[in-house]
Amino acid sequence: MNFASLKNYHTYLRRILNQQNASSYANSLFYTNSTLATQGLTASYFANKTLSGTTTKVQVDKQINFTWGANGPSVTGISADNFSVRWTGIIKVPVSGDYTFYDRSDDGSRLWINDTQLINQWNDQAATTKQASIHLTQDVNYNVKLEYYESAGDAEMKMGYKLLGFSDSPAITAAKNADVAIVCVGFDSNSEGEGFDRPFEMQNYQDSLINAISRVNPNTIVILNAGGNVATASWIERAAALIHAWYPGQEGGTAIGEILFGVTNPSGKLPASFEKKWEDNPVFKSYYDPDNNKRVTYSEGLLVGYRYYDTKGVEPMFPFGFGLSYTSFSYSNLQITPDATDEPNTVHVSFDISNTGGMAGAEVAQLYIGQQVSKVIRPLKELKGFSKVFLNSGETKTVTMKLDSASFSYYKTNKKAFGYDAGNFDIQVGASSRDIRLKGTVAIALKDNVNPETLALTPANNSADAKKINTFSMTFTEPIYFNFDKTIRIKDYISGQLVETINNSTITGKGTNTLTFDNRTQLKAGSRYYIETDQSTFLDYNDNPSIILFNKEVWNFTVSLTGIELTNQNSELNIYPNPAQDLLNLENFPDAETASIVEILDLTGCKVTSFKRPANQNKMECNISVLSSGIYFIRCSTQSGYSIRKFIKE
């Protein structure tokens, strides 16, 4: 085979694989009962999704090969959506052997042979193909039951079976007489895509095909089309080479041809770890949603991908960052240089890469770090940098990568921010997460600890210009963090009653010199409030609790009585005489049937004195002889807020 024809051959082989499922749907032989007199399956159609109640229509469907789309079946009484079908009948095969059943549905379907459930995809989904194999014996009647439901949107139901063997296959004959056998296998848009999950195992006995060809030709190259990992353990040792082509598009044949014929040196690296078997995957026990409650547990935590395999000692089939080349590369001369003149804990890592083979190529060098002793659970190593280097045969280049404070940091839950801990870190450079070529260590120290101090508060302490809704700010001498399980509390200055709790989620500026938050509960004009915090509410850069503590003496403020407040004074409350000398009379109290507190406030809004008014008392006399001359406010609480009047003390 020459290069010009290779990409067409690749397309041809993919077309053959695509046709296998379709032929099984169209050519499978079914019977309505054990007499084998009538071909087809008995179909019971229901006008609901639950196969319940009286059947709307019973008929014989010769094959299960329906693509209804948005129109639904041509069955009277069955709509395009919200229906279900049960097919029952007999299968009798002429040859004993392992048979593969194919089931493709949109939405849910499930298949039984006798009492064995072979396929279960009973859930809303886009068109999804699944398969299962079972051994069937010649001339034995097998009961078959297929159930299907359609929820909404497009509707599709296809099911068939076939016996697949390779002993007399033209592919085997061709492979025996070839210098090199190229086997194109994998998935396509019918078996892998959005809206459904494909199986880990390859379909259509493709693994058996690879083994059959590799047994007669040891120079077997497998070209695999798949969007992720595939079960390869059953044949990978017999294959001379594997090209994971992913889904390369219309020029995929050209790209693969250039690699196979040596026009291009493959230089790709895996962006994921490929497990040997599905059970090795860290999400094996939590990926699916068996109770269909639309909730999936994020069970792997920090140990995603290579972090899991390396930390737990699980051997992958192909590790993260793995990829072969037609040349070879060597690593040498590792230099780890802390940079005291740059930002804190900056480290420059440099090393040499040499092309020691006979062909030009590219290598992707990967830099990993891992803290030797950690306060919290961390991966064994973490990728912190990579560099793709193009080298001619015999050429050497120096690669330099920079690590900064963020490189050594992790997310600290107690302050909801990233930070690092002091200690020794392993520096590892390699060709993959499992192929480490160079190793070293670096000691990382904490930033010099300076206790933060309060520079400014807004509103200022003892101020009288706060608003009903404020943006509160706290400015410190050093960056500061907020302990996520602590709160800031706004309280009434007189009673100590809690007005509002401010939690971590509403505070902004964490990790800077200024923290801000807004109150949501409207404060009352003329009232005095204070801010309260606990010990260890604030943390410094190194996670140490700050000595900063707010209370009623450190941060209090009064909500100003603006011109609008005074204009909206309650007209029902009368005060006289005004100006007054020693006695002030009040009458026509709002909500007089309820007892209240009558407060006298100065111009800053601070309370000077107060009087208790009993319930159902609509008049009262207040002794104001102790007041100095000036302007004051009478404030009386009501069900809707306050009634406020201004008076003059002579």
Secondary structure by P-SEA (a helix, b strand, c coil): ccccaaaaaaaaaaaaaaaaaaaaaacbbbbccccccccbbbbbbbccccccccccbbbbbccccccccccccccccccccccbbbbbbbbbbccccbbbbbbbbcccccccccccccccccccccccccbbbbbbbccbbbbbbbbbcccccbbbbbbbbbbbbccccaaaaaaaaccbbbbbbbbcccccccccccccccccaaaaaaaaaaaaccbbbbbbbcccccccccccccccccccccccccaaaaaaaaaaaccccccccccbbbbcccccccccccccccccccccccccccccaaaaaaaaccccccccccccccbbbbbcbbbbbbbcccccbbbbbbbcccccccccbbbbbbbbbbbcccccccccccccbbbbbbbcccbbbbbbbbbccccccccccccccccccbbbbbbbbccccccccccbbbbbbcccbbbbbbccccccccccccccccbbbbbcccbbbcccccbbbbbccccccccccccccccccccccbbbbbbcccccccccccccccccccccccccccccccccccccccccccaaaaaaccccccccccccccbbbbcccccccbbbbbbbbcccccccbbbbbcccccccccccccccbbbbbbbbbccccbbbbbbbcc
